[in-house]
Every structure is written in C-alpha cells, then in structure tokens.
Amino acid sequence: MVFRTESFFMSNSLVDVFSNFQLVKFWLLIFVAVNIGSAVTIWLDKRNARNGKRRISEHTLLVWAVVGGWLGGLCAMYALRHKTSKALFLGRYWLMMTIYIAGSFLIGYGMIR
C-alpha cells in the first residue's frame, strides 16, 4: 500500500523516512564541506598576506560566505584574526550571511508548505 502525503517531509512509510534522512545527511555533508573550504580560503589569504604573495580577493571570500561557508569563514577570521578590523568587509560579510540564512529559511519554508 502506498501512502500519499501532502508534504515532502511528512511521510508515513519507513522508506520515505529513510530517504529523507539520507537527504538531510547529504545536505549536512555539503554544508560541512563548503565551510571547510571557506575556512581554508581565509587561512590561505592570511598566509599569503604574511608572505607578501598575491592575495585572495574579498569578492571570493564573500562568495564563499553566500554559498554557505559563512560559519567556517567567520570562525577562521576570528581564530586567525584576519580581516576582523576591516569594518566595510565585515559589514559585507554579515550581509552575505544574512542573505544565505534568509534564503535557506525561505527555501525550507517553501518545501514544507
């Protein structure tokens, strides 16, 4: 017997629950990978700044934040004390974080509605 549901996340069969759990694990893995990538990018920029090498552009750092790496980037910035005194950059970074969080909320809300 196949159960019909009104929402993607509300299911009655064990198979649906398992597949939803797999989907959550997949998105969590993507989130962790993007955050690690963002943190490594901040670290590379800090290393390049110390060694007088070509820097990673602020645009690249902001793109990492808006695609989901805001948490890892923020942790790396404060742990390495990199770009934390640049008020304009921090304002833009917080804006990218806000856009990501708001977008995630709207997508999630649309999926359960």
Secondary structure, DSSP 4 states (H G I P E B T S, - for coil): -PPP-SSSS--SSHHHHHHHHHHHHHHHHHHHHHHHHHHHHHHHHHHHHHHT-PPPPHHHHHHHIIIIIHHHHHHHHHHHT-STT-HHHHHHHHHHHHHHHHHHHHHHHHHH-
